[in-house]
Amino acid sequence: MPEAEEHNPAETPAPSNTPVRALNRFVKSLPGLVAAWHWVRPNMTYFLTTRQPLLWLLALLIGTSVGGGAIAFRELIAAFQLIWLQDMSELVASAARRQPFWVILLAPVVGGAIVGLLLEKVMPGKRALGVADVIEARAMPARRIGFRSGVCSALIAAVSLGFGASAGREGPLVHLGATISNLFAEKMRLGERASRILLACGVGAAVSASFNVPIAGVLFAHEVILGHYAASAFVPIVISTVSGTILTRLYFGEHAAFIIPDYQIISYWEFPAFAILGVVAAMVAVGFQVSLIGADWIARNINLKLWMRPVLGGLLVGAIATSFPEILGVGYEAINEALYGHLSIALLISLTVMKTLATAITLASRFGGGVFSPALYLGAMTGGAYGLIAASVFPQLASSGGVYAILGMGAVAASVIGAPISTVLIVFELTGGYTLTIALLITVAIAYGITLALHGRSYFHWQLEMRGLFVQDGPHKYLVKNARVSEIMRPLETPQPFDPGSGDAYLRPSDTLETALRVFDAGGQERIAVVKQNDATIMIGHAVQVDALRQFNSALIRASEEEHR
């Protein structure tokens, strides 16, 4: 027999999947993994130090909470409405026509009496709050939104709208969303930057819950509240908005706020007509804002007890509603009628005037409510009337009146609230298609541009400027109002006497950085005494110009970083 060949185990190759071979491959890959970690580490460090995981979780909680709050708010409005209309739907005008004359006249008066009592006895600040207060809280962290004032303001708005006051529900809902988000931020003791992101989360969820428009809710939070599109804020806002939308859709259904008819643009030759509609919408938007400002000025100069203001305002609104019940409440029924072309041109024009007057009276009388729904209302009426006129002049070229009503809604609303991108998205989501996109863009752009040329600001920014806060001028305008002299003061070990009558400049710890910089500039001094808050004869420290400038520059850098990361 032939001898068997000897087998050398050392010559047998090791299987490719042996643990030794796998370990060798892992060891060889370590330098690459280390290099990758050095590349990932700064991003991960920023992700964790800015507490993004916590913000994502809080955004989910805020979205569901705001969704629940929106459901409760809308049902509360319906409950108050049931008392005098025997109807809880949004068909307010139809229900009002079935009521006696005196019910329509007196219902807003009763609501005004309740609102006056709440303002006198319960509401801090003696006025209902809205979108402008949310923007102020974002710009001025020291002016946080109190939970009590937020809930009371929502209650006042629900009473107002439930009893027929001519205003919108979106503004109160936005403030309620901000109130809920601020509560989470305070409980978790978050910093200013994280608190602002959560504030936007609550606002986005509130807008989406009101209109069932999640994309527009995200954009509104960025455009109107934050004033920037930082990537770090995008994910939490989306989480909050989507969660709030899901909850409200489960309760109210999938349909949007308005019933949009089938529409079609007949010809591209209509685009000049769309551009002219933008001009007309701008005039309406400016006229609406001037009416609101004028009515507010008149109300401030009338010597009347606080509780009497909403009562008298309610009587005036009720008197208008006896002839034009379409102006009652948020007015969604009338908007739908305009979209379907069921209103005559005379009624469309009349409602444009009467809704402007009724809303100006409502808000000047201290009722709660916003301006977004009235702006949509005025846009629908304006566009509907314009469409009927266009159809009578060019019957072969003009699209349906509903097309012009939709375009008018976007144009007037964007001009009033100063949010063209968000408004385009709202209308886009309401219509559910691209058909009107180009026409909507040109109409909104022209209306918004002319409004800025004539009025220079949105209604919210006007409200803030009345309080001395110029947000639209840039962060350098309001950052100097946030910092205080106490933050830059160099304290003395032992307080020293000071003569305030000597003519030497001095500051107090509560003075703003803006005041300090002006005092430095006026006197040309590099060091100024800081006296005790309630006793100008005792010097407790010094304020140095270099420290003040360093504080201002640091605040600008932080604001710039927040806007771009």
C-alpha positions as CSV (number, residue, x, y, z in Angstrom):
1,M,0.0,0.0,0.0
2,P,1.3,3.4,-0.7
3,E,2.3,5.5,2.2
4,A,-0.1,8.3,3.3
5,E,1.3,11.8,2.8
6,E,2.2,13.6,5.9
7,H,-0.1,16.5,6.7
8,N,1.4,19.7,8.1
9,P,-1.2,21.7,10.1
10,A,0.9,24.9,9.7
11,E,0.4,24.8,6.0
12,T,-3.4,24.8,6.2
13,P,-4.8,28.3,5.7
14,A,-7.0,29.6,8.5
15,P,-10.7,30.1,7.6
16,S,-11.5,33.6,6.6
17,N,-14.1,34.0,9.3
18,T,-12.0,32.9,12.3
19,P,-12.0,35.2,15.4
20,V,-8.2,35.8,14.9
21,R,-8.7,37.2,11.4
22,A,-11.7,39.3,12.5
23,L,-9.7,40.7,15.3
24,N,-6.8,41.6,13.0
25,R,-9.2,43.4,10.7
26,F,-10.7,45.3,13.6
27,V,-7.2,46.4,14.9
28,K,-6.2,47.6,11.4
29,S,-9.4,49.6,11.2
30,L,-8.8,51.4,14.5
31,P,-6.9,54.4,13.0
32,G,-9.8,55.0,10.6
33,L,-12.3,54.8,13.4
34,V,-10.3,57.1,15.6
35,A,-10.1,59.6,12.7
36,A,-13.8,59.4,12.1
37,W,-14.4,59.9,15.8
38,H,-12.3,63.1,15.7
39,W,-14.5,64.3,12.9
40,V,-17.8,63.3,14.6
41,R,-16.8,64.4,18.1
42,P,-17.3,68.2,17.7
43,N,-20.8,67.7,16.2
44,M,-21.8,65.2,18.9
45,T,-20.4,67.5,21.6
46,Y,-22.5,70.4,20.3
47,F,-25.5,68.1,20.0
48,L,-25.3,67.0,23.6
49,T,-24.2,70.3,25.2
50,T,-27.2,72.1,23.6
51,R,-29.4,69.4,25.1
52,Q,-30.9,68.4,21.8
53,P,-32.2,65.0,22.9
54,L,-34.0,66.6,25.8
55,L,-35.4,69.3,23.5
56,W,-36.8,66.6,21.1
57,L,-38.5,64.8,24.0
58,L,-39.9,68.1,25.4
59,A,-41.1,69.1,21.9
60,L,-43.1,65.9,21.7
61,L,-44.7,66.6,25.1
62,I,-45.3,70.2,24.2
63,G,-46.9,69.3,20.8
64,T,-49.4,66.9,22.4
65,S,-50.1,69.4,25.3
66,V,-50.8,72.2,22.9
67,G,-52.9,70.0,20.7
68,G,-55.0,69.1,23.8
69,G,-55.1,72.8,24.8
70,A,-56.3,73.8,21.3
71,I,-59.1,71.2,21.4
72,A,-60.2,72.5,24.8
73,F,-60.0,76.1,23.6
74,R,-62.1,75.5,20.5
75,E,-64.7,73.5,22.5
76,L,-64.9,76.2,25.1
77,I,-65.7,78.8,22.4
78,A,-68.4,76.4,21.1
79,A,-69.8,76.0,24.6
80,F,-70.2,79.8,25.1
81,Q,-71.7,80.0,21.6
82,L,-74.3,77.3,22.5
83,I,-75.7,79.6,25.2
84,W,-77.2,82.1,22.8
85,L,-77.1,80.5,19.4
86,Q,-78.1,77.0,20.4
87,D,-75.4,75.9,17.9
88,M,-71.8,74.7,18.5
89,S,-70.7,74.6,14.8
90,E,-68.8,77.3,13.0
91,L,-72.0,78.3,11.0
92,V,-72.4,81.3,13.2
93,A,-74.1,83.6,10.7
94,S,-76.7,81.0,9.8
95,A,-77.5,80.3,13.5
96,A,-77.6,84.1,14.2
97,R,-80.3,84.6,11.5
98,R,-82.6,82.2,13.4
99,Q,-82.3,84.3,16.6
100,P,-84.5,87.3,17.6
101,F,-83.1,90.8,17.0
102,W,-82.4,91.5,20.6
103,V,-80.3,88.3,21.1
104,I,-77.9,89.4,18.4
105,L,-77.7,92.9,19.8
106,L,-77.2,91.8,23.5
107,A,-75.1,88.7,23.2
108,P,-71.8,90.6,22.6
109,V,-72.8,92.9,25.5
110,V,-73.1,90.0,27.9
111,G,-69.8,88.6,26.7
112,G,-68.3,92.1,27.2
113,A,-69.5,92.2,30.7
114,I,-67.9,88.9,31.5
115,V,-64.7,90.0,29.8
116,G,-64.7,93.2,31.8
117,L,-65.1,91.3,35.0
118,L,-62.2,89.0,34.1
119,L,-60.0,91.9,33.2
120,E,-60.7,93.7,36.4
121,K,-60.5,90.8,38.8
122,V,-58.4,88.1,37.3
123,M,-56.2,89.2,34.4
124,P,-52.7,90.5,35.2
125,G,-51.9,93.5,33.1
126,K,-55.6,94.2,32.5
127,R,-55.5,93.1,28.8
128,A,-55.7,89.9,26.8
129,L,-52.4,88.7,25.3
130,G,-51.5,87.6,21.8
131,V,-48.8,87.0,19.2
132,A,-46.9,90.3,19.9
133,D,-46.4,89.2,23.5
134,V,-44.9,86.0,22.3
135,I,-42.5,87.8,20.0
136,E,-41.6,90.1,22.9
137,A,-40.9,87.1,25.2
138,R,-38.6,85.7,22.5
139,A,-36.7,89.0,22.2
140,M,-36.7,89.9,25.9
141,P,-36.1,86.7,28.0
142,A,-36.7,88.6,31.2
143,R,-40.4,89.1,30.1
144,R,-41.4,85.5,30.4
145,I,-45.0,84.4,29.8
146,G,-46.7,83.6,33.1
147,F,-48.9,80.5,33.2
148,R,-51.7,82.3,35.0
149,S,-51.8,85.2,32.6
150,G,-51.6,82.8,29.7
151,V,-54.6,80.7,30.9
152,C,-56.6,83.8,31.8
153,S,-55.9,85.3,28.4
154,A,-57.1,82.2,26.7
155,L,-60.3,82.2,28.8
156,I,-61.0,85.9,27.9
157,A,-60.5,85.1,24.2
158,A,-62.8,82.1,24.4
159,V,-65.6,84.2,26.1
160,S,-65.0,87.0,23.6
161,L,-65.3,84.7,20.5
162,G,-68.0,82.6,22.0
163,F,-70.2,85.6,22.4
164,G,-69.6,87.0,19.0
165,A,-66.7,89.4,19.2
166,S,-65.2,90.0,15.8
167,A,-61.7,88.6,16.0
168,G,-59.6,85.6,15.3
169,R,-58.8,82.5,17.4
170,E,-55.3,81.9,16.0
171,G,-53.6,84.7,18.1
172,P,-55.0,83.5,21.4
173,L,-54.0,79.9,20.4
174,V,-50.5,81.0,19.6
175,H,-50.2,82.6,23.0
176,L,-51.6,79.5,24.7
177,G,-49.1,77.4,22.9
178,A,-46.3,79.7,24.0
179,T,-47.6,79.6,27.6
180,I,-47.5,75.8,27.7
181,S,-44.0,75.6,26.2
182,N,-42.8,78.2,28.6
183,L,-44.1,76.2,31.5
184,F,-42.0,73.2,30.3
185,A,-38.9,75.4,29.9
186,E,-39.2,76.9,33.4
187,K,-39.8,73.5,35.0
188,M,-36.7,72.1,33.3
189,R,-34.7,75.3,34.0
190,L,-33.5,75.6,30.5
191,G,-31.3,78.4,29.2
192,E,-32.5,81.3,27.0
193,R,-31.6,79.6,23.7
194,A,-33.4,76.3,24.5
195,S,-36.4,78.3,25.9
196,R,-36.7,80.2,22.7
197,I,-36.7,77.0,20.7
198,L,-39.5,75.5,22.9
199,L,-41.4,78.7,22.6
200,A,-41.4,78.3,18.8
201,C,-42.4,74.6,19.3
202,G,-45.6,75.7,21.1
203,V,-46.4,78.3,18.5
204,G,-45.9,75.9,15.5
205,A,-48.2,73.3,17.2
206,A,-50.8,76.0,17.9
207,V,-50.9,77.3,14.3
208,S,-51.1,73.7,12.9
209,A,-53.9,72.8,15.4
210,S,-55.9,75.8,14.4
211,F,-55.8,75.4,10.6
212,N,-54.7,71.7,10.2
213,V,-51.6,72.9,8.3
214,P,-48.4,71.4,9.8
215,I,-45.9,72.6,7.2
216,A,-47.2,76.2,7.6
217,G,-47.0,75.8,11.4
218,V,-43.3,75.0,11.2
219,L,-42.6,77.9,8.9
220,F,-44.7,80.3,11.0
221,A,-42.7,79.5,14.1
222,H,-39.5,80.2,12.3
223,E,-40.6,83.2,10.3
224,V,-42.7,85.2,12.9
225,I,-41.4,84.0,16.3
226,L,-37.8,83.1,15.9
227,G,-37.0,85.4,13.0
228,H,-34.5,82.9,11.6
229,Y,-34.2,79.3,10.2
230,A,-31.5,77.8,12.4
231,A,-31.1,74.0,11.8
232,S,-31.0,73.2,15.5
233,A,-34.5,74.6,16.0
234,F,-36.0,72.8,12.9
235,V,-36.3,69.3,14.3
236,P,-37.9,70.1,17.6
237,I,-40.4,72.4,15.9
238,V,-41.3,69.7,13.4
239,I,-41.7,67.1,16.2
240,S,-44.0,69.4,18.2
241,T,-46.0,70.5,15.2
242,V,-46.6,67.0,13.9
243,S,-47.6,65.6,17.3
244,G,-50.1,68.5,17.8
245,T,-51.5,68.0,14.3
246,I,-52.0,64.3,14.8
247,L,-53.9,64.8,18.1
248,T,-56.2,67.5,16.6
249,R,-56.8,65.4,13.5
250,L,-57.9,62.5,15.6
251,Y,-60.4,64.7,17.3
252,F,-61.7,67.1,14.6
253,G,-60.9,65.0,11.5
254,E,-58.7,65.3,8.5
255,H,-60.4,68.3,6.9
256,A,-58.8,71.7,6.8
257,A,-60.2,74.9,8.3
258,F,-61.9,75.9,5.0
259,I,-63.8,74.0,2.4
260,I,-62.0,74.7,-0.8
261,P,-63.9,74.4,-4.1
262,D,-62.6,73.1,-7.4
263,Y,-60.7,75.9,-9.1
264,Q,-58.8,76.4,-12.3
265,I,-56.8,79.3,-13.8
266,I,-58.3,79.9,-17.2
267,S,-55.4,81.7,-18.9
268,Y,-51.9,83.0,-18.2
269,W,-53.3,86.3,-19.5
270,E,-54.9,86.6,-16.1
271,F,-51.5,87.3,-14.3
272,P,-51.7,91.0,-14.8
273,A,-55.1,90.8,-13.1
274,F,-53.5,88.8,-10.2
275,A,-50.8,91.5,-9.9
276,I,-53.4,94.3,-9.7
277,L,-55.2,92.2,-7.0
278,G,-52.0,92.4,-5.0
279,V,-52.1,96.2,-5.2
280,V,-55.8,96.2,-4.1
281,A,-55.1,93.7,-1.3
282,A,-52.2,95.9,0.0
283,M,-54.6,98.9,0.2
284,V,-57.1,96.8,2.2
285,A,-54.3,95.5,4.5
286,V,-53.0,99.0,5.2
287,G,-56.5,100.3,5.7
288,F,-57.2,97.5,8.1
289,Q,-54.1,98.2,10.2
290,V,-54.7,101.9,10.2
291,S,-58.3,101.2,11.4
292,L,-56.9,99.0,14.3
293,I,-54.4,101.6,15.2
294,G,-56.9,104.5,15.0
295,A,-59.5,102.7,17.1
296,D,-56.9,101.8,19.7
297,W,-55.8,105.5,19.9
298,I,-59.4,106.6,20.3
299,A,-60.1,104.1,23.0
300,R,-57.0,105.1,24.9
301,N,-58.1,108.7,24.9
302,I,-61.6,108.0,26.2
303,N,-62.0,108.2,30.0
304,L,-64.0,105.1,30.7
305,K,-63.7,102.4,33.4
306,L,-62.0,99.3,32.3
307,W,-65.0,97.0,32.7
308,M,-67.2,99.3,30.7
309,R,-65.0,99.2,27.6
310,P,-65.9,95.7,26.4
311,V,-69.5,96.3,27.3
312,L,-69.7,99.4,25.1
313,G,-67.7,97.7,22.4
314,G,-70.0,94.7,22.5
315,L,-73.0,96.9,22.0
316,L,-71.5,98.5,18.9
317,V,-70.5,95.1,17.5
318,G,-74.0,93.7,18.2
319,A,-75.6,96.7,16.5
320,I,-73.5,96.0,13.3
321,A,-74.3,92.3,13.5
322,T,-78.0,92.9,13.5
323,S,-77.7,93.9,9.8
324,F,-74.5,91.9,9.0
325,P,-74.4,88.7,11.1
326,E,-71.5,87.5,9.0
327,I,-69.1,89.6,11.0
328,L,-69.7,87.7,14.2
329,G,-66.9,85.5,15.6
330,V,-64.1,84.3,13.5
331,G,-66.2,84.4,10.3
332,Y,-65.2,81.1,8.7
333,E,-68.7,80.5,7.3
334,A,-68.6,83.8,5.4
335,I,-65.1,82.9,4.1
336,N,-66.4,79.6,2.7
337,E,-69.4,81.4,1.1
338,A,-67.0,83.8,-0.6
339,L,-64.8,80.9,-1.8
340,Y,-67.8,79.3,-3.4
341,G,-69.0,82.6,-5.0
342,H,-72.3,82.6,-3.1
343,L,-72.1,86.3,-2.1
344,S,-73.1,89.3,-4.2
345,I,-70.5,92.0,-5.0
346,A,-72.5,94.5,-2.9
347,L,-72.4,92.2,0.1
348,L,-68.7,91.4,-0.4
349,I,-67.8,95.1,-0.3
350,S,-70.1,95.8,2.6
351,L,-68.7,92.9,4.6
352,T,-65.1,94.1,3.9
353,V,-66.0,97.5,5.5
354,M,-68.1,96.2,8.3
355,K,-65.6,93.5,9.3
356,T,-62.9,96.0,9.4
357,L,-65.0,98.3,11.7
358,A,-66.2,95.5,13.9
359,T,-62.7,94.0,14.4
360,A,-61.2,97.5,15.2
361,I,-64.0,98.0,17.8
362,T,-63.5,94.6,19.2
363,L,-59.8,94.8,19.8
364,A,-59.9,98.4,21.0
365,S,-62.5,97.5,23.5
366,R,-60.2,95.0,25.2
367,F,-61.9,91.8,24.0
368,G,-59.6,88.9,23.4
369,G,-58.7,87.7,19.9
370,G,-56.3,87.9,17.0
371,V,-56.1,89.5,13.6
372,F,-55.2,86.6,11.4
373,S,-58.7,85.3,10.8
374,P,-60.1,88.8,10.2
375,A,-57.2,89.3,7.7
376,L,-58.2,86.1,5.9
377,Y,-61.8,87.2,6.0
378,L,-61.0,90.6,4.4
379,G,-58.8,89.0,1.8
380,A,-61.6,86.6,0.8
381,M,-64.1,89.4,0.5
382,T,-61.8,91.6,-1.4
383,G,-60.7,88.9,-3.7
384,G,-64.2,87.7,-4.3
385,A,-65.4,91.1,-5.2
386,Y,-62.4,91.7,-7.4
387,G,-63.1,88.4,-9.2
388,L,-66.7,89.3,-9.9
389,I,-65.6,92.6,-11.4
390,A,-62.9,90.9,-13.5
391,A,-65.4,88.3,-14.7
392,S,-67.8,91.1,-15.8
393,V,-65.1,92.9,-17.7
394,F,-63.3,89.9,-19.2
395,P,-65.8,87.0,-19.1
396,Q,-63.7,84.7,-21.4
397,L,-60.5,85.2,-19.5
398,A,-61.5,85.5,-15.8
399,S,-61.3,82.4,-13.5
400,S,-63.9,81.7,-11.0
401,G,-64.4,84.1,-8.1
402,G,-63.2,81.5,-5.7
403,V,-59.7,81.7,-7.3
404,Y,-59.5,85.4,-6.6
405,A,-60.9,84.9,-3.1
406,I,-58.1,82.4,-2.3
407,L,-55.5,84.8,-3.7
408,G,-56.9,87.7,-1.7
409,M,-56.9,85.7,1.5
410,G,-53.1,85.0,1.1
411,A,-52.3,88.6,0.1
412,V,-54.1,90.5,2.8
413,A,-53.1,88.0,5.6
414,A,-49.4,88.0,4.6
415,S,-49.4,91.8,4.6
416,V,-51.1,92.2,8.0
417,I,-49.1,89.6,10.0
418,G,-45.8,90.2,8.1
419,A,-45.3,86.5,7.2
420,P,-45.5,86.0,3.4
421,I,-43.8,82.6,3.3
422,S,-46.0,81.1,6.1
423,T,-49.1,82.5,4.5
424,V,-48.3,81.1,1.1
425,L,-47.8,77.7,2.8
426,I,-51.1,78.0,4.7
427,V,-53.0,78.7,1.5
428,F,-51.0,76.0,-0.3
429,E,-52.0,73.4,2.3
430,L,-55.6,74.5,2.4
431,T,-55.9,74.2,-1.4
432,G,-53.9,71.0,-1.6
433,G,-52.2,71.5,-4.9
434,Y,-49.7,73.5,-7.0
435,T,-52.3,75.0,-9.3
436,L,-52.4,78.4,-7.7
437,T,-48.7,78.5,-6.5
438,I,-47.4,80.9,-9.1
439,A,-50.5,83.2,-9.0
440,L,-50.4,83.2,-5.2
441,L,-46.7,84.0,-5.1
442,I,-47.0,87.1,-7.3
443,T,-50.1,88.3,-5.6
444,V,-48.7,87.9,-2.1
445,A,-45.3,89.4,-3.0
446,I,-46.8,92.6,-4.5
447,A,-49.2,93.0,-1.6
448,Y,-46.5,92.5,1.0
449,G,-44.1,94.8,-0.8
450,I,-46.5,97.7,-1.2
451,T,-47.6,97.3,2.4
452,L,-44.0,97.6,3.6
453,A,-43.6,100.7,1.3
454,L,-46.6,102.4,2.8
455,H,-46.8,101.1,6.4
456,G,-43.3,99.8,7.0
457,R,-44.2,97.1,9.5
458,S,-46.6,94.3,10.4
459,Y,-49.4,94.8,12.9
460,F,-47.4,92.7,15.5
461,H,-44.3,94.9,15.0
462,W,-46.5,98.0,15.4
463,Q,-47.7,96.7,18.7
464,L,-44.1,96.1,19.9
465,E,-43.0,99.5,18.7
466,M,-45.7,101.0,20.9
467,R,-43.9,99.4,23.8
468,G,-40.5,100.7,22.7
469,L,-39.3,97.3,21.2
470,F,-38.0,97.5,17.6
471,V,-37.5,93.9,16.7
472,Q,-37.5,94.3,13.0
473,D,-34.5,96.6,13.1
474,G,-32.2,93.7,14.2
475,P,-30.9,92.1,17.4
476,H,-28.7,95.1,18.2
477,K,-31.8,97.2,18.9
478,Y,-33.2,94.9,21.6
479,L,-30.2,93.2,23.0
480,V,-29.0,96.5,24.6
481,K,-32.4,96.5,26.4
482,N,-31.9,93.0,27.8
483,A,-28.6,93.5,29.7
484,R,-28.5,95.5,32.9
485,V,-25.8,97.6,34.5
486,S,-25.7,95.1,37.4
487,E,-24.2,92.5,34.9
488,I,-21.2,94.7,34.0
489,M,-20.7,96.6,37.3
490,R,-17.4,96.3,39.1
491,P,-18.5,96.3,42.8
492,L,-16.7,98.2,45.5
493,E,-15.5,96.2,48.5
494,T,-16.9,99.0,50.7
495,P,-19.7,101.3,49.6
496,Q,-18.7,105.0,49.4
497,P,-20.7,108.3,49.7
498,F,-21.7,109.9,46.5
499,D,-23.1,113.4,45.7
500,P,-25.7,113.1,43.0
501,G,-25.9,116.9,42.8
502,S,-22.2,117.3,41.9
503,G,-22.9,117.0,38.2
504,D,-21.0,113.8,37.8
505,A,-22.8,111.1,35.8
506,Y,-24.0,108.0,37.5
507,L,-26.0,104.8,36.8
508,R,-28.2,102.5,38.8
509,P,-28.0,98.7,38.7
510,S,-31.4,98.3,37.0
511,D,-30.4,100.7,34.1
512,T,-30.2,99.0,30.7
513,L,-27.0,98.6,28.7
514,E,-28.5,101.0,26.2
515,T,-28.7,103.7,28.9
516,A,-25.2,103.0,30.0
517,L,-23.8,103.3,26.5
518,R,-25.6,106.6,26.0
519,V,-24.2,108.0,29.2
520,F,-20.7,106.9,28.2
521,D,-21.1,108.5,24.8
522,A,-22.6,111.8,26.2
523,G,-19.9,112.4,28.8
524,G,-16.9,110.9,27.1
525,Q,-16.0,109.0,30.3
526,E,-14.5,105.6,30.6
527,R,-15.7,104.9,34.1
528,I,-19.0,105.9,35.7
529,A,-20.2,105.5,39.2
530,V,-23.0,103.1,40.0
531,V,-25.2,104.1,43.0
532,K,-27.5,102.1,45.1
533,Q,-30.9,101.4,43.5
534,N,-32.9,103.4,46.0
535,D,-30.3,105.7,47.4
536,A,-28.2,107.8,45.0
537,T,-26.0,109.1,47.8
538,I,-24.3,105.7,48.1
539,M,-21.9,104.4,45.4
540,I,-21.7,100.6,45.3
541,G,-19.4,100.2,42.2
542,H,-18.3,101.4,38.8
543,A,-19.4,100.7,35.2
544,V,-16.5,100.6,32.7
545,Q,-17.1,101.4,29.1
546,V,-14.9,98.6,27.8
547,D,-17.0,96.1,29.9
548,A,-20.2,97.5,28.4
549,L,-18.9,97.2,24.9
550,R,-17.7,93.7,25.5
551,Q,-21.1,92.7,26.9
552,F,-22.8,94.1,23.9
553,N,-20.4,92.4,21.4
554,S,-20.8,89.1,23.2
555,A,-24.6,89.3,23.0
556,L,-24.4,90.0,19.3
557,I,-22.1,87.0,18.7
558,R,-24.4,84.7,20.7
559,A,-27.4,85.9,18.7
560,S,-25.6,85.4,15.4
561,E,-24.5,81.8,16.4
562,E,-28.0,81.0,17.4
563,E,-29.4,82.1,14.0
564,H,-26.9,80.1,12.0
565,R,-26.6,76.7,13.8
